[in-house]
Amino acid sequence: MPLVGYRYFTDKGLQGEPGLYYDYVTGANGVFIRAENRFITAQIRVAEADIRGLQPVITLAHLKYGKIPWSLYHLAISQMMVNALIEQYFAIIWRDGYYLVRPDQEGTPCSCHYVRVPDTVMEFHSHALMSSFFSGIDNSDEVSMAIYAVVGRLDQMIPEVDMRLGVYGYYTDLTPNEVFGDVCPQCQAPP
């Protein structure tokens, strides 16, 4: 099996050999990357095009264990607001439930160096008092398959939050409502 698959979406379904890690899928509306890990199934557009004779491909962002509880979203942001003057990092992990963790890190007003956490589904990092945006450094750091959020303006009553799904260096914007939802039954006790 090749590492990367190159497939076409025809009226007979997906054609071509799948890859071990991910597939590029060409459809009527462009080229998409399609991938799956233990936590997420994703299909996002990497290039827009009008290709005759193929079927349109849809964007897909599916959390296999359901949406992340809103309480973890609010907890991450409120923890960042406690020390708003430095950049910080939090991860939402899956270990028979979603949990928020703050790994060892060194934050300054302009950067944060941290240790990555196994089983990460989503990463949050702050831009302290700056606005929320994904920087060039973020783009070079966020190259696995996960959901990423950047939180800015921590000195405001309601901080800014930008969110995206990353699939091996390709990105599509997400809204918090696409990621967060009701509490799942497995998310009641810490790991």
C-alpha positions as CSV (number, residue, x, y, z in Angstrom):
1,M,0.0,0.0,0.0
2,P,1.4,3.4,-0.9
3,L,1.9,6.0,1.9
4,V,-0.3,8.5,0.0
5,G,-3.3,7.7,-2.1
6,Y,-4.5,9.6,-5.2
7,R,-8.2,9.1,-5.8
8,Y,-11.0,10.4,-8.0
9,F,-14.7,10.8,-6.9
10,T,-16.8,9.6,-9.9
11,D,-20.5,8.7,-10.2
12,K,-19.3,5.1,-9.2
13,G,-17.8,6.4,-6.0
14,L,-14.1,6.7,-5.0
15,Q,-11.8,5.3,-7.6
16,G,-8.0,4.7,-7.2
17,E,-5.8,3.1,-4.5
18,P,-6.0,4.5,-1.0
19,G,-2.9,5.5,0.9
20,L,-1.7,4.3,4.2
21,Y,-1.6,7.8,5.8
22,Y,-3.9,9.9,3.7
23,D,-5.5,10.4,0.3
24,Y,-5.8,13.3,-2.1
25,V,-9.3,13.1,-3.5
26,T,-10.0,15.0,-6.8
27,G,-13.7,15.9,-7.3
28,A,-15.8,18.3,-9.4
29,N,-15.1,21.1,-6.9
30,G,-11.3,20.7,-6.4
31,V,-8.7,18.6,-4.6
32,F,-9.2,17.5,-1.0
33,I,-7.1,15.7,1.6
34,R,-8.9,12.9,3.3
35,A,-7.4,11.4,6.5
36,E,-8.4,9.6,9.7
37,N,-6.7,9.1,13.1
38,R,-7.9,7.6,16.3
39,F,-9.9,10.8,17.1
40,I,-10.9,12.6,13.9
41,T,-12.1,11.8,10.4
42,A,-11.5,14.7,8.1
43,Q,-11.8,15.7,4.5
44,I,-10.8,19.3,3.6
45,R,-10.2,21.2,0.4
46,V,-6.6,22.0,-0.5
47,A,-7.2,23.5,-3.9
48,E,-10.4,24.8,-5.6
49,A,-11.1,23.8,-9.1
50,D,-13.9,23.1,-11.6
51,I,-13.3,19.6,-12.9
52,R,-15.8,18.3,-15.3
53,G,-16.9,14.6,-15.2
54,L,-16.4,14.1,-11.5
55,Q,-18.7,14.4,-8.5
56,P,-18.5,17.1,-5.9
57,V,-16.6,16.3,-2.7
58,I,-17.8,17.6,0.7
59,T,-15.8,19.0,3.6
60,L,-15.9,16.7,6.6
61,A,-14.8,17.2,10.2
62,H,-16.0,14.4,12.5
63,L,-15.0,13.8,16.1
64,K,-15.2,10.1,16.5
65,Y,-16.1,10.3,20.2
66,G,-18.6,13.1,19.8
67,K,-18.3,16.8,20.5
68,I,-16.0,18.1,23.2
69,P,-17.9,19.4,26.3
70,W,-18.4,23.2,26.4
71,S,-17.1,23.1,30.0
72,L,-13.6,22.4,28.7
73,Y,-13.7,25.3,26.3
74,H,-14.7,27.7,29.1
75,L,-12.2,26.2,31.5
76,A,-9.3,26.6,29.0
77,I,-10.2,30.2,28.3
78,S,-10.8,31.1,31.9
79,Q,-7.4,29.5,32.9
80,M,-5.7,31.6,30.2
81,M,-7.4,34.8,31.5
82,V,-5.9,34.2,35.0
83,N,-2.5,34.9,33.6
84,A,-3.4,37.0,30.6
85,L,0.0,38.7,30.2
86,I,1.9,35.6,29.0
87,E,1.2,33.1,26.2
88,Q,-0.1,29.7,27.3
89,Y,-0.9,26.3,25.9
90,F,-3.6,23.8,26.8
91,A,-4.5,20.5,25.2
92,I,-7.7,18.6,25.2
93,I,-6.9,14.9,25.1
94,W,-8.9,11.7,24.9
95,R,-8.4,9.0,27.5
96,D,-11.8,7.3,27.7
97,G,-13.2,10.8,27.9
98,Y,-12.1,14.3,27.1
99,Y,-9.8,16.1,29.5
100,L,-8.1,19.5,29.6
101,V,-4.4,19.4,30.5
102,R,-1.8,22.1,30.9
103,P,1.6,20.5,30.2
104,D,5.0,21.9,31.4
105,Q,5.6,25.1,29.6
106,E,7.5,28.4,29.7
107,G,5.5,31.4,28.5
108,T,6.5,35.0,27.8
109,P,4.4,37.9,26.5
110,C,5.3,36.8,22.9
111,S,5.9,33.1,23.0
112,C,5.2,29.8,24.7
113,H,7.4,26.7,24.7
114,Y,5.7,23.5,25.8
115,V,5.8,19.8,25.8
116,R,3.3,18.1,23.5
117,V,0.8,15.7,25.1
118,P,0.0,12.2,23.8
119,D,-3.6,11.6,22.7
120,T,-4.2,15.3,21.9
121,V,-7.5,16.0,20.0
122,M,-7.3,19.8,20.3
123,E,-4.7,22.4,21.1
124,F,-5.4,25.9,22.6
125,H,-2.7,28.5,22.7
126,S,-3.0,32.2,23.7
127,H,-1.7,35.4,22.1
128,A,-2.0,37.1,25.5
129,L,-3.1,40.7,24.8
130,M,-2.8,40.5,21.0
131,S,-5.7,39.6,18.7
132,S,-6.3,36.0,17.8
133,F,-4.8,34.9,14.5
134,F,-2.8,31.9,13.3
135,S,0.8,33.1,12.8
136,G,3.5,31.7,10.5
137,I,5.0,30.1,13.6
138,D,1.6,28.5,14.3
139,N,1.4,27.2,10.7
140,S,4.9,25.6,11.0
141,D,4.1,24.1,14.5
142,E,0.5,22.8,13.7
143,V,1.2,20.1,11.2
144,S,-0.4,17.0,12.7
145,M,-4.1,16.1,12.5
146,A,-5.9,18.0,15.2
147,I,-8.2,20.9,16.0
148,Y,-6.4,24.1,16.8
149,A,-7.5,27.3,18.6
150,V,-5.8,30.5,19.3
151,V,-7.2,32.9,21.9
152,G,-6.4,36.6,21.9
153,R,-7.3,39.7,23.7
154,L,-7.3,38.0,27.1
155,D,-7.6,41.4,28.7
156,Q,-11.2,41.8,27.3
157,M,-14.4,40.6,29.0
158,I,-14.9,38.2,26.0
159,P,-11.6,37.1,24.4
160,E,-11.2,36.5,20.7
161,V,-11.1,32.9,19.6
162,D,-10.1,31.5,16.1
163,M,-10.4,27.8,15.5
164,R,-9.4,25.5,12.6
165,L,-9.0,21.8,11.7
166,G,-5.5,20.9,10.6
167,V,-4.8,18.0,8.4
168,Y,-1.0,17.6,7.9
169,G,-0.4,21.3,7.1
170,Y,-3.7,22.0,5.4
171,Y,-6.4,23.9,7.3
172,T,-10.1,24.8,7.3
173,D,-11.8,27.2,9.6
174,L,-14.2,25.8,12.3
175,T,-16.7,27.4,14.6
176,P,-16.9,26.5,18.3
177,N,-20.3,25.0,17.7
178,E,-18.8,22.5,15.2
179,V,-16.4,21.3,17.9
180,F,-18.2,21.7,21.3
181,G,-21.5,20.3,22.5
182,D,-23.2,18.6,25.4
183,V,-21.2,16.7,28.0
184,C,-20.4,13.1,27.1
185,P,-20.9,10.5,29.9
186,Q,-17.2,9.4,29.8
187,C,-16.0,13.0,30.7
188,Q,-16.9,13.0,34.4
189,A,-13.6,12.2,36.2
190,P,-10.0,13.3,35.7
191,P,-7.6,10.8,34.1
